[in-house]
Amino acid sequence: MGVLPLCLQTRSYLQFVKPHTISDVLVVPSDLKKETTNLTEVCPVTAFVLAGVWWNYEATHYYNADQGIVCHAVVPQYNLHGNYVIGGSKTTPYRSTPSSCADDSYPFEQYLYHGSIGYYSFFEGGVGTYCAKSKTAYIVVEVLGSFDINGMFLAEDTGSTQWRMSYWYGLAGAISWSIVHESLRLTAHGATNYHRSALLYLIVEGIMTDLFLIIANDGWASRVQYASMGYNLSGLMLLLFEMVESMKWLSEKWRLGIKRVFFSYETALVGEFVSALVFQTFLSGLNGSDLKRSKPTALAVSYYFWSLICHAIVVVAVVSIISSVRVLWAVLYVWFKHQSLVVLSEPCCIDTALGVRSPIMLLGGYWWEDGKLYYKPAALKAFGILKMEEEGVEYLVLHKLHWFTVPSNSLIGIGVITGSRVEPCNERPCTEIVSFLDRRLGGASNQTECYHRTPSKRAVRVLAVSERLDEIPQALNDLP
């Protein structure tokens, strides 16, 4: 499920981590005087169209350099800063330019730095044509990179002809790629919210990369990038919910209800694809709103802080789209599958025993009968759930997920099986016979919450293994 986003993240990391240079015509000496006389006439560009999205663009000052007039402009709501130049003679318009600008287009070249959350910025160098009638530039990205600069230093940057690269992104991006995406964002069993906060930062860095790549890709590639951003946002949603789960603020009914509606295999990627279809239109509309006149606000509170708020607006909007689609899809799926919506809210002892260890639900694995909610044997097998028997007592067994290792003794007991019901217990090492479950399990648990404690000192004697452990499915740990 996460292979395509992983490939995109790998591609983007390689593009951004490599050194880059800025075109000589866009670079000016750092001590050159800033000028604002007749600013709107000298620097007339008010917008640019990139990757099918309309972006507001506002000049702040210009330089009268040796190569001519070099304008400095910003997209205030996203902390984008850069220089641009306009050629003096008409040229053939760029392919995305409307026909009305066919006889009124001029060469256009620019670079932009997009400030991220950490102390670095993403770089893009673009070329295209400027339409004097609409005061809009139509461009395409030619160069990508990153550089360790942000905040007031980014706002004052005048460019450089030297090679530039970001060591911060080189490290943070590599960790984000290798841990967050390679492990498909699963947190280890027993993880604390401090661990999840570290993962949260890395996911946010991945989202910032996707947000910038939206303006660096065109055509079908931009649509795929939208889906990748939606995928990363769904990981953000999941991780935030895990943090709330671990705080035990929710009753079991509410916890399971929210989890089944928003985080199930059946609804995964549906909202992401819908958001990919509408995101281009949404972003153009947002850029054309009152945010395009927000430079005074950005100057008052700083470009960096204002960009955090505006990026949060984009994130909340996309998450709202994803969530709305997931709710609708989950309700429709459960109704047609089970002919009842009670599956979305009825407690189940298996879910209680699993607790936060199970990040994603399986709506199709439930069976509703006689007022009780069960898991079918096939669903239990898909989750990698086993049973262990010791002295006539059956225990529910699960693979324990570790951060960096897969130890041979990763099986743990998490619940006691009595008939068709499971009651959660303290984690205990599994050293007995294990086998697949051959009957359905479910019904309401007598416990109001799941245990998340470390394994008890009591261990069960080793006898044998009734099933080959390499045949135990890893479906739960292989999916985001």
ABEGO torsion letter per residue (X at the ends): XAAAAAAAAAAAAAAAABBBBBBAAABBBAABBBBABGAAAABABABBBBGGBBBBBBBABBBBBAAEBBBBBBBAAAGBBEBBBBBABBBBBBAABBAAAAAABBBBBBBBBBBBABBBBBBBBBBEBBBAAAGBBBBBBABBBBBBBBEAAAAABAEBABBBBBAAAAAAAAAAAAAAAAAGGBBBBGBBAAAAAAAAAAAAAAAAAAAAAAAABBEAAAAAAAAAAAAAAAAAAAAAAAAAAAAGABBAAAAAAAAAAABBAAABGAAAAAAAAAAAAAAAAAAABAAAAAAAAAAAAEAAAAAAAAAAAAAAAAAAAAAAAAAAAAAAAAAAAAGBAAAAABBBAAAAAAEAABABBBAAABBBBGGBBBBBAAAAAAAGBBBBBBGGBBBBBBBBBBAABBBAAABBBABBBBEABBBBBBBBBBABBBBBBABBBEEBBABABBBABBBBABBBBBABBABBAAABBAAAAABX
